[in-house]
Amino acid sequence: MNAFSIDQLEPIFTSALSQVISTTTGLSLDALPSEYDMDFDKMIGFMSLNGKNQGIIFISAEETSMRLICSFMTGISVNEITVNDMEDALCELVNMTAGNARLRFNDTEQVYTLSPPFLIHGQNMSIAAKKRITVISKILRNEEISVKLKVIFY
């Protein structure tokens, strides 16, 4: 990492996700350290961070958490939320979090352009990397929802 150390980057990305969740749902989350396991829930939103330090931001949440987040974001009843609604909400959550973090880097050397957000589904998903990577890994949760954040720099 050239301009920032991982210790400086971690609170920026964690705070960005926390602020986006708070703004869209009104819920406050506590950030807990996550293991370097690279495991995810069955729905993962992600986008690439293109700049001096290349990276990818990943956000995942269990279905019950995504239903509640999506309900707050859209005003649709939790019981009426569809898989497509959750996919859209997760992509938007990734987009807003990456954008929020990018704004925090204004006037620094850590400048990113962002790809469009993407989403993948599956069971027991994990990511493996053959070359050396740096990982930010956090779980943000309260009594109602839990969201996993991982940012990988390569």
Buried (B, 14 or more C-beta within 10 A) or exposed (E): BEBBEEEEBBBBBBBBBBBBBEEBBEBEBEBEEBEEEBEBBBBBBBBBBBBEBEBBBBBBBBEEBBBBBBBBBBEBEEEEBEEEBBBBBBBBBBBBBBBBBBEBBEEEEBBBEBBEBEBEEEEEBEBEEEEEEBBBBBBBBEEEBBBBBBBBBE
